[in-house]
Amino acid sequence: GTRAEIGEATLPDRFEEQARLRPGAPAVLFGGRELTYGELNTRANQLAHHLTTQGLGRGDLAGILLDRGLDFAIAVLAVVKTGAGYA
């Protein structure tokens, strides 16, 4: 598997940098609901930890079957944080 690279940093690295710099700034808006960078990072980290304890990691592929929305954004970020890809 490959990780999305942005310059020298990975996508999760860049996201975590924004979460540190702007934790209270809106990151995802959907259906009148909002998650800040800090909230999205915390929830994605929790799910990523759960996924890694279940064996998901670099080179794996995770299926995400969710409608677009906050939970979808959390799931995509969590999977990428594990080093896995998603479909």
Contact map, one row per residue, 1 for C-alpha under 8 A:
111000000000000000000000000000000000000000000000000000000111000000000000000000000001100
111100000000000000000000000000000000000000000000000000000010000000000000000000000010100
111110000110000000000000000000000000000000000000000000000000000000000000000000010011100
011111000110000000000000000000000000000000000000000000000000000000000000000000000000000
001111111110000000000000000000000000000000000000000000000000000000000000000000000000000
000111111110010000000000000000000000000000000000000000000000000000000000000000000000000
000011111100000000000000000000000000000000000000000000000000000000000000000000000000000
000011111100000000000000000000000000000000000000000000000000000000000000000000000000000
000011111110110000000000000000000000000000000000000000000000000000000000000000000000000
001111111111110000000000000000000000000000000000000000000000000000000000000000000000000
001111001111111000000000000000000000000000000000000000000000000000000000000000010000000
000000000111111100000000000000000000000000000000000000000000000000000000000010011000000
000000001111111110000000000000000000000000000000000000000000000000000000000000000000000
000001001111111111000000000000000000000000000000000000000000000000000000000000000000000
000000000011111111100000000000000000000010000000000000000000000000000000000000000000000
000000000001111111110000000000000000000010000000000000000000000000000000000000000000000
000000000000111111111000000000000000000000000000000000000000000000000000000000000000000
000000000000011111111110000000000000100000000000000000000000000000000000000000000000000
000000000000001111111110000000000000110010000000000000000000000000000000000000000000000
000000000000000111111110000000000000010000000000000000000000000000000000000000000000000
000000000000000011111110000000000000000000000000000000000000000000000000000000000000000
000000000000000001111111100000000000110000000000000000000000000000000000000000000000000
000000000000000001111111100000000001111000000000000000000000000000000000000000000000000
000000000000000000000111110000000001110000000000000000000000000000000000000000000000000
000000000000000000000111111000000001110000000000000000000000000000000000000000000000000
000000000000000000000001111110000111100000000000000000000000000000000000000000000000000
000000000000000000000000111110000111100100000000000000000000000000000000000000000000000
000000000000000000000000011111000111100100000000000000000000000000000100100000000000000
000000000000000000000000011111111110000000000000000000000000000000000100000000000000000
000000000000000000000000000111111100000000000000000000000000000000001100000000000000000
000000000000000000000000000011111000000000000000000000000000000000001000000000000000000
000000000000000000000000000011111100000000000000000000000000000000000000000000000000000
000000000000000000000000000011111110000000000000000000000000000000000100000000000000000
000000000000000000000000011111011111000000000000000000000000000000000100000000000000000
000000000000000000000000011110001111111100000000000000000000000000000100000000000000000
000000000000000000000011111100000111111100000000000000000000000000000000000000000000000
000000000000000001100111111100000011111110000000000000000000000000000000000000000000000
000000000000000000110111100000000011111111000000000000000000000000000000000000000000000
000000000000000000000010000000000011111111100000000000000000000000000000000000000000000
000000000000000000000000001100000011111111110000000000000000000000000000010000000000000
000000000000001100100000000000000000111111111000000000000000000000000000000000000000000
000000000000000000000000000000000000011111111100000000000000000000000000000000000000000
000000000000000000000000000000000000001111111110000000000000000000000000010000000000000
000000000000000000000000000000000000000111111111000000000000000000000000011011001000000
000000000000000000000000000000000000000011111111100000000000000000000000000001001000000
000000000000000000000000000000000000000001111111110000000000000000000000000001000000000
000000000000000000000000000000000000000000111111111000000000000000000000011001000000000
000000000000000000000000000000000000000000011111111100000000000000000000000001101100000
000000000000000000000000000000000000000000001111111110000000000000000000000000000100000
000000000000000000000000000000000000000000000111111111000000000000000000000000000000000
000000000000000000000000000000000000000000000011111111110000000000000000000000100100000
000000000000000000000000000000000000000000000001111111111000000000000000000000000100000
000000000000000000000000000000000000000000000000111111110000000000000000000000000000000
000000000000000000000000000000000000000000000000011111110000000000000000000000000000000
000000000000000000000000000000000000000000000000001111111000000000000000000000000000000
000000000000000000000000000000000000000000000000001111111101010000000000000000000101000
000000000000000000000000000000000000000000000000000100111111000000000000000000000111000
100000000000000000000000000000000000000000000000000000011111000000000000000000000111100
110000000000000000000000000000000000000000000000000000001111100000000000000000000011100
100000000000000000000000000000000000000000000000000000011111110000000000000000000011100
000000000000000000000000000000000000000000000000000000000011111000000000000000000001111
000000000000000000000000000000000000000000000000000000010001111100000000000000100001111
000000000000000000000000000000000000000000000000000000000000111110000000000000000000011
000000000000000000000000000000000000000000000000000000000000011111000001001100000000011
000000000000000000000000000000000000000000000000000000000000001111100000000000000000000
000000000000000000000000000000000000000000000000000000000000000111110011000000000000000
000000000000000000000000000000000000000000000000000000000000000011111001000000000000000
000000000000000000000000000000000000000000000000000000000000000001111111100000000000000
000000000000000000000000000001100000000000000000000000000000000000111111100000000000000
000000000000000000000000000111001110000000000000000000000000000000011111110000000000000
000000000000000000000000000000000000000000000000000000000000000001011111111000000000000
000000000000000000000000000000000000000000000000000000000000000101111111111100000000000
000000000000000000000000000100000000000000000000000000000000000000011111111110000000000
000000000000000000000000000000000000000100110010000000000000000000000111111111000000000
000000000000000000000000000000000000000000010010000000000000000100000011111111100000000
000000000000000000000000000000000000000000000000000000000000000100000001111111110000010
000000000001000000000000000000000000000000010000000000000000000000000000111111111000000
000000000000000000000000000000000000000000011111000000000000000000000000011111111100000
000000000000000000000000000000000000000000000001001000000000010000000000001111111111110
001000000011000000000000000000000000000000000000000000000000000000000000000111111111110
000000000001000000000000000000000000000000011001000000000000000000000000000011111111000
000000000000000000000000000000000000000000000001101100011100000000000000000001111111000
011000000000000000000000000000000000000000000000000000001111000000000000000000111111100
101000000000000000000000000000000000000000000000000000011111110000000000000000111111110
111000000000000000000000000000000000000000000000000000000111110000000000000000110011111
000000000000000000000000000000000000000000000000000000000000111100000000000100110001111
000000000000000000000000000000000000000000000000000000000000111100000000000000000000111
